[in-house]
Amino acid sequence: MELETTVIGVDPYDDGVILRWSDGRRTRLHSLWLRDNCPSGGDRLKAFRTFSVVDLDPDLSVVSGGIGEDGSVEIEYSDGHRSSFDPDWLATHDPEPTRRRSKPRRITPVRAGVELPRVSLPSPRSRGHLELLDAVAEYGAAIVDDVPTEELGTESLAALIGRIRETDFGRIFDIVVEPEVWEFSQTGLALDPHTDDPYRYTPSGTSMLHCVEASTSGGDTLLVDGFAVAASLEEDDPDAFDVLAEVSIPFVRHRTDSVDQGEDVHLVAHAPIISLDRDREIAGVRFHERSMGTLDIDPSMMGPYYRALIEFSRRINDPSAAVQFRIEPGQAVVYDNQRMLHGRTAFGPEGGRRHLRLCTIDRDQFHSRLRRLREDYDRPGVDERLPAGSLS
Ligand SMILES: [Fe+2]
């Protein structure tokens, strides 16, 4: 990528150099960072490196720095090594906090009344494919039409995002009312908004519900934007927000019996309900009241924690937070399970059979495909930082 600014000066600075750029900004570069990133060390993006930090002299210093005839930044170190840096590369990797090129992606908060983006099942690597993934990144969810109700249709949609993750629920989970209920979703009861799999170290990423048969009454899908709810809490009650972001709590799933669509498991993960990235931006939400273990936090934190939990839960369950819609046979909803909480309204046998297929793809695959499509279509925003999810 061509950048407009050039380096007009390389001056000594503490443990390295300071670059002066034609637009007036300054960049501090440490001698160890420079030596580690010398282009002679290989290609970091492809993990094709011949240089290792093991070989770095911790006391290395820069003895001279200047600008080459072609505008390159020339550095000589105390160990005699010389580096030549492309200024565009330096601009792209500028570590100054104000210059980090990866800015958080703009998201559109979703609440009752917001129309979710809706697309027809696109063909792989098409512009429509990019539009679908962009929509999910921005709104947290999108509705996809014209998805054939055969299992191949589910597979085709999933393949646009990545490889389906196989878990103890299998690869594709059929949500139907079962006479012998093993899992709560197999009833016709309402499901309160939740994220799936909070009891896993890495919960489900990008999930999809594909409708094969719809109940004629009830069984509407609910989606609640966990990022929007967390942001509203941060604004109104920052102390409650901090408690939910800083205190890890247990999530559990324990079953000793196995069935066709589920194995015996004893999964336990401790994690905060709200995950933040290094800039304290909301990166993930993990919330499923039915899967919370008994709180094992410090007794002195019980009061503040419960008050924060009650407030967050009330906001999640407030009808004004939820988009409610029906998905019909041949439609699917794709959603970010670490941002959007999903639920459903109750339905009864009088509405006929209801059958949804559920599967999930890890969110790093979704983001990887999105970045690649943006590169292919030369779309701006390829460097935007996408929320990494509930990593903690
Ligand atoms: Fe669920």
Residues whose N, C-alpha, C, O or C-beta is under 5 A from the ligand:
A	BS01	LIG	D196
